Amino acid sequence: MDGAGKKELTGAWVIHHGRKLVLDANGPAEFPAIDEAAKAASLLTKLGQANQINITKKEVQAIAVASGLNPRHELNGLLQVLEKKRLIQQSSDEVSVLGVTTRGSLGHAAEMYREAEPTPYEQASISLAEIASEAPVRRSDIIQKIGDEHKLTDNQTKDFLDRAEAIGFVDKEGEGEHRLLFNGNLFRRDSVEKTQKVLASLTLPEQKLVTEIGEQLGGSGCLAAAYVEGVLSKPLFEKLVAAGVYDLNQVTNEQGSHVYVTAPAAFHKFVDPMVDDCFDMAKSLVAALTYGMKSRPSSQGRISMLPALLGKLIADREIGPATAIGQDYRVLEVNRVVQLRADPQNPGRFFMKLLKKEVGHLALQVLTQGNAYEQSLSDLPGAPMSGYVGPEESRVTVRRKQSALSKRTTRDVLEAVRGGRVLR
């Protein structure tokens, strides 16, 4: 991996860890460089687009609130960090954002993290994440490695690992110093080899069912989670999701939440699995567009010529007006992937413009070259898509609900990937 690739990978882990810190009361104070860099880069990603743009301070504050930032105590500090990096310029009433891509934001995240002088514990958290994404690792096997690399004593390293597990930088399975550490990116690298190891750890009937689901995912790209659970059984389904063998994608509309399954490698065969779409923006755009293709009545603006439509958006042209535009792209509007404009001549109808072209390019690839999401929303009731929850958050939710027995069976999967002995 070249220097730019390593920087982007570090930035991706900074964003990953930053999302976890938001959920921990003391985490931001203990890992300040990661917290600041992650929040600044995430804000930059939402504000920015391919070309330079001026945004009013009022709109910037609204974006900050939608991003979970305190507009009084955090926003000004983060804007100063971005201004110091010459990524934005501020006046009394607006912010000028220089052209930046979502992937470029990861490089900036890595630089801001480095310039914030991270502590040895923060540096150790990045090393740990990288190790745990390659294969599950036994805690006792990495204490000395982490300690030596970052000049920590055994006790300091053990305390650090306790916090890393509690915050969610890594997941744990098992008890004591021999427990396994891993993270949700496990099957985004070398997925074929790792899946074969998982299959070998299962009973023959389980192998047959998992192979059957794998073939169906290979053909259609995605399946309803309820269907997959019905085929595999709830215990088998939960232990595979918890280990990261499957990705869960949750789409929300006025009639509830709808969850579908994809293979981690399906989306990522088009991109760098650890870097591209770190913010889940392309996934949510694909979900919204697929909804528009499958579930919208033609009278409200059903999408019928997707490549032409995306090509128009990527070419910086507006589409519309349509009623569906004002309802199906709310999440994307909040994240400034798209910009909506009401039609002054037709109340209730909207125009849409793409702000982040690279997100559109990636969505077009996925939807037209293998289409891992083509059938994702085909059975969704006719109600506006109002939310999207990505694979990592969905996986963590499953982990929290697992029973003690289910967690032990997940450990069998992890031991298999690691190459260790699977206990029956």
C-alpha positions in Angstrom: 0.0 0.0 0.0 1.4 3.4 -1.0 1.7 6.4 1.3 -1.6 7.9 0.3 -3.4 4.6 0.8 -1.9 4.2 4.3 -3.1 7.7 5.1 -6.6 7.0 3.9 -6.7 3.8 5.9 -5.7 5.6 9.0 -8.3 8.2 8.3 -10.9 5.4 7.9 -10.0 4.0 11.3 -10.2 7.5 12.9 -13.7 7.8 11.5 -14.6 4.3 12.7 -13.3 5.0 16.2 -14.9 8.5 16.3 -18.3 7.0 15.7 -17.8 4.6 18.7 -16.6 7.5 21.0 -19.9 9.3 20.5 -21.6 6.5 22.4 -19.1 6.6 25.4 -19.4 9.3 28.0 -15.6 9.4 28.8 -14.3 8.3 25.5 -13.8 11.7 23.8 -11.8 13.0 26.8 -9.6 9.8 26.8 -9.0 9.8 23.0 -9.1 13.6 22.2 -7.1 13.5 18.9 -9.3 10.8 17.4 -12.5 12.5 18.6 -11.5 15.9 17.2 -10.2 14.6 13.9 -13.2 12.3 13.3 -15.7 15.1 14.0 -13.8 17.6 11.9 -13.5 15.3 9.0 -17.1 14.2 9.2 -18.2 17.8 9.3 -16.0 18.6 6.3 -17.5 15.7 4.4 -21.0 16.9 4.9 -20.1 20.5 4.1 -18.0 19.8 1.1 -18.5 18.8 -2.5 -16.3 18.5 -5.6 -16.3 22.2 -6.3 -15.8 25.2 -3.9 -19.1 26.3 -2.3 -20.2 29.0 0.1 -22.6 27.9 2.9 -24.3 30.3 5.3 -23.4 30.0 9.0 -27.1 29.3 9.8 -27.0 26.3 7.4 -23.7 25.1 8.9 -25.2 25.2 12.4 -28.1 23.1 11.1 -25.7 20.6 9.6 -23.8 20.4 12.9 -27.0 19.8 14.9 -28.0 17.0 12.4 -24.6 15.5 12.8 -24.9 15.4 16.6 -22.5 18.2 17.3 -23.0 20.9 19.9 -23.4 24.1 17.8 -22.2 26.3 20.7 -19.3 24.3 22.3 -18.0 22.1 19.4 -18.8 23.7 16.1 -16.5 26.8 16.4 -13.6 24.7 17.5 -14.0 22.3 14.6 -14.3 25.1 12.1 -11.1 26.6 13.4 -9.4 23.2 12.9 -10.6 23.1 9.3 -9.6 26.7 8.7 -6.1 26.1 10.1 -5.8 23.3 7.5 -6.9 25.8 4.8 -9.8 23.6 3.9 -12.4 26.3 4.7 -12.5 30.1 5.0 -14.9 31.9 7.3 -16.5 35.3 7.3 -19.1 36.7 9.7 -22.0 35.1 7.9 -20.8 32.2 5.8 -18.3 29.4 5.3 -16.4 28.9 2.1 -15.5 25.2 1.7 -12.8 24.2 -0.8 -13.5 21.3 -3.2 -13.1 18.0 -1.3 -14.2 14.4 -2.0 -15.4 12.0 0.7 -12.3 9.9 0.2 -10.2 13.0 0.4 -11.7 13.7 3.8 -10.1 10.5 5.1 -6.6 11.8 4.2 -7.4 15.0 6.0 -8.7 13.0 9.0 -5.4 11.3 9.2 -3.5 14.6 9.0 -5.6 16.2 11.6 -5.2 13.2 13.9 -1.4 13.3 13.5 -1.2 17.1 14.0 -3.3 16.7 17.2 -0.4 14.7 18.7 -2.2 11.5 19.6 -1.3 9.7 22.8 0.3 6.2 22.8 -3.2 4.8 23.6 -4.7 6.5 20.6 -1.9 5.2 18.3 -2.4 1.7 19.8 -6.1 1.9 19.0 -5.3 2.3 15.3 -2.8 -0.6 15.4 -5.3 -2.8 17.2 -8.1 -2.1 14.7 -5.9 -3.0 11.8 -4.7 -6.3 13.4 -8.3 -7.3 14.4 -9.6 -6.7 10.8 -7.1 -9.2 9.4 -8.2 -12.1 11.6 -9.5 -12.6 15.1 -6.6 -12.4 17.5 -6.3 -13.8 21.0 -5.9 -11.0 23.6 -3.0 -12.7 25.3 -1.1 -12.9 22.0 -1.1 -9.2 21.3 -0.4 -7.7 24.8 3.3 -7.7 24.3 3.1 -6.7 20.6 0.9 -3.6 21.4 3.0 -2.8 24.5 6.4 -3.0 22.6 5.1 -1.0 19.6 3.7 1.9 21.7 6.0 1.7 24.7 3.3 0.6 27.2 3.7 -1.6 30.2 1.7 -4.9 30.4 -0.7 -3.3 32.9 -1.1 -0.2 30.7 -1.7 -2.4 27.7 -4.3 -4.5 29.6 -6.1 -1.3 30.8 -6.0 0.0 27.2 -7.5 -3.2 25.8 -10.3 -3.1 28.5 -11.2 0.4 27.3 -11.0 -0.5 23.6 -13.4 -3.4 24.2 -15.8 -1.2 26.3 -15.8 1.6 23.8 -16.2 -0.7 20.8 -13.0 -0.1 18.9 -12.9 -3.9 18.8 -15.4 -6.7 19.8 -14.5 -9.5 22.2 -15.7 -13.0 22.4 -14.9 -15.3 25.2 -13.6 -14.6 28.7 -10.2 -14.0 30.3 -6.9 -13.1 28.6 -7.5 -15.8 26.0 -10.7 -14.2 24.6 -10.8 -13.3 20.9 -10.7 -9.7 19.6 -12.1 -8.8 16.2 -14.1 -6.1 14.4 -16.9 -5.8 11.8 -14.5 -5.4 8.9 -13.3 -9.0 9.2 -14.9 -10.3 6.0 -14.1 -7.2 3.9 -10.6 -8.7 3.3 -9.9 -12.2 1.8 -13.6 -13.0 2.2 -13.6 -16.1 0.0 -10.8 -17.8 2.1 -12.3 -16.8 5.4 -15.8 -17.9 4.3 -14.4 -21.3 3.4 -12.9 -21.6 6.9 -16.3 -20.8 8.4 -18.0 -23.4 6.3 -15.5 -26.0 7.4 -16.4 -25.2 11.0 -20.1 -25.9 10.5 -22.1 -29.2 10.5 -22.9 -30.6 7.1 -26.6 -29.5 7.2 -25.4 -26.0 8.2 -22.9 -25.9 5.4 -25.6 -26.8 2.9 -27.8 -24.0 4.1 -25.1 -21.4 4.2 -23.9 -22.4 0.7 -27.5 -22.1 -0.6 -27.8 -18.6 0.8 -24.4 -17.7 -0.6 -25.5 -18.8 -4.1 -28.7 -16.8 -3.8 -26.8 -13.7 -2.7 -24.4 -14.2 -5.6 -27.4 -14.2 -8.0 -29.6 -11.4 -6.6 -27.2 -9.3 -4.6 -29.3 -9.2 -1.5 -32.1 -11.0 0.3 -34.6 -10.1 3.0 -33.2 -10.7 6.4 -36.4 -12.5 7.5 -36.0 -14.9 4.6 -32.3 -15.6 5.4 -33.1 -16.2 9.0 -35.9 -18.5 8.1 -33.6 -20.6 5.9 -30.6 -20.7 8.3 -32.5 -20.7 11.7 -32.2 -17.8 14.1 -29.2 -19.2 16.0 -27.1 -19.8 12.9 -28.1 -16.5 11.3 -27.3 -14.5 14.5 -23.9 -16.0 15.0 -22.9 -15.4 11.4 -24.1 -11.8 11.4 -22.4 -11.1 14.8 -19.1 -12.3 13.3 -19.5 -10.1 10.2 -20.1 -12.9 7.7 -23.2 -11.0 6.5 -24.0 -7.3 6.3 -27.4 -6.1 7.5 -28.8 -2.9 5.9 -31.8 -1.3 7.5 -34.1 1.0 5.6 -36.8 2.9 7.5 -40.0 4.4 6.2 -43.3 5.4 7.8 -44.4 1.8 7.9 -41.4 0.6 9.9 -38.0 -0.8 9.4 -37.0 -3.2 6.6 -33.8 -5.2 6.9 -32.0 -6.9 4.0 -28.8 -9.0 3.9 -25.8 -8.5 1.6 -22.4 -10.2 1.5 -19.6 -7.8 2.7 -17.7 -8.4 -0.6 -20.7 -7.6 -2.8 -20.6 -3.8 -2.5 -16.8 -3.8 -2.1 -15.9 -5.6 -5.3 -16.0 -2.1 -6.9 -14.0 -0.3 -4.2 -11.3 -0.4 -1.6 -13.2 -2.3 1.1 -11.6 -0.5 4.0 -11.7 3.0 2.6 -14.3 3.8 0.0 -17.8 4.8 1.3 -16.5 4.9 4.9 -19.4 7.2 5.6 -22.0 4.9 4.1 -23.2 7.7 1.7 -23.1 5.6 -1.4 -25.0 2.8 0.3 -27.7 5.1 1.4 -27.9 6.7 -2.1 -28.2 3.2 -3.7 -30.9 2.3 -1.2 -32.9 5.5 -2.0 -32.5 5.0 -5.8 -33.5 1.4 -5.6 -36.6 2.3 -3.6 -37.4 4.8 -6.3 -37.1 2.1 -9.0 -39.1 -0.6 -7.2 -41.7 1.0 -5.0 -42.7 4.4 -6.2 -45.9 4.8 -8.2 -45.2 6.2 -11.6 -47.5 9.2 -10.8 -45.1 10.2 -8.0 -41.9 10.0 -10.0 -40.9 6.3 -10.2 -37.3 5.9 -11.6 -37.4 4.1 -15.0 -34.0 4.9 -16.6 -31.5 4.8 -13.8 -28.2 5.1 -15.7 -29.5 8.1 -17.6 -30.8 9.7 -14.4 -27.5 9.1 -12.5 -25.6 10.3 -15.5 -27.5 13.5 -15.5 -26.9 14.0 -11.8 -23.2 13.3 -12.2 -23.0 15.8 -15.0 -24.2 18.4 -12.5 -27.7 18.7 -13.9 -30.9 19.0 -11.9 -33.6 16.3 -12.1 -37.3 16.7 -11.4 -39.7 18.1 -10.5 -41.4 15.1 -8.8 -43.3 14.5 -5.6 -41.0 11.5 -4.6 -37.9 13.6 -4.7 -39.1 15.6 -1.7 -39.8 12.4 0.3 -37.3 9.7 -0.6 -34.0 11.6 -0.2 -34.4 13.1 3.3 -31.4 11.3 4.7 -29.2 12.2 1.8 -30.3 15.8 2.0 -29.2 16.0 5.7 -25.8 14.5 4.8 -25.5 17.0 1.8 -25.2 14.2 -0.7 -28.0 15.9 -2.6 -29.6 19.3 -2.6 -33.4 19.6 -3.0 -35.3 22.6 -4.3 -39.0 23.1 -4.2 -40.7 23.8 -7.5 -42.3 27.2 -7.2 -44.8 26.4 -10.0 -46.0 23.1 -8.5 -46.3 22.9 -4.7 -45.3 19.5 -3.3 -42.9 18.8 -6.2 -39.1 19.1 -6.0 -36.0 19.2 -8.0 -32.7 17.4 -7.0 -29.1 18.1 -7.6 -26.1 15.8 -6.7 -23.5 17.6 -4.5 -21.0 14.7 -4.2 -20.2 13.4 -7.6 -17.9 10.6 -6.4 -20.8 9.2 -4.4 -22.9 9.2 -7.6 -20.2 7.4 -9.6 -19.9 4.7 -7.0 -23.7 4.2 -6.8 -23.8 3.9 -10.6 -21.2 1.2 -10.6 -23.0 -0.8 -7.9 -26.4 -0.5 -9.5 -25.3 -1.2 -13.1 -22.4 -3.7 -12.7 -23.7 -6.6 -10.7 -26.2 -4.6 -8.7 -25.8 -5.9 -5.1 -28.8 -3.8 -4.2 -31.2 -4.4 -7.1 -33.8 -6.3 -5.1 -33.1 -4.7 -1.8 -36.4 -2.7 -1.6 -38.6 -4.6 -4.0 -41.0 -5.6 -1.3 -41.0 -2.4 0.7 -44.4 -0.9 1.3 -45.2 2.3 -0.6 -44.0 4.9 1.9 -41.2 7.4 1.9 -37.7 6.2 2.8 -36.8 8.2 5.8 -33.7 6.5 7.3 -30.8 4.2 6.6 -28.7 2.2 9.1 -25.5 0.7 7.8 -23.9 -2.7 8.4 -21.7 -1.9 11.4 -24.5 -0.3 13.5 -26.8 -3.2 12.5 -24.2 -5.8 13.5 -23.6 -4.2 16.9 -27.3 -4.2 17.5 -27.4 -8.0 16.8 -24.4 -8.5 19.1 -26.2 -6.7 22.0 -29.2 -9.0 21.7 -27.3 -12.2 21.5 -27.8 -14.8 24.3 -24.8 -16.3 26.1 -25.2 -19.5 24.0 -25.4 -17.5 20.8 -22.2 -15.7 21.7 -20.4 -19.0 22.3 -21.4 -20.2 18.9 -20.1 -17.0 17.3 -16.8 -17.8 18.9 -16.7 -21.0 16.9 -16.9 -18.9 13.7 -14.1 -16.6 14.9 -11.9 -19.5 15.9 -12.4 -21.0 12.5 -11.3 -17.8 10.7 -8.4 -17.4 13.0 -7.4 -21.0 12.2 -7.8 -22.2 15.8 -9.5 -25.2 17.2 -13.3 -25.0 17.1 -15.0 -26.4 20.2 -18.0 -28.6 19.8 
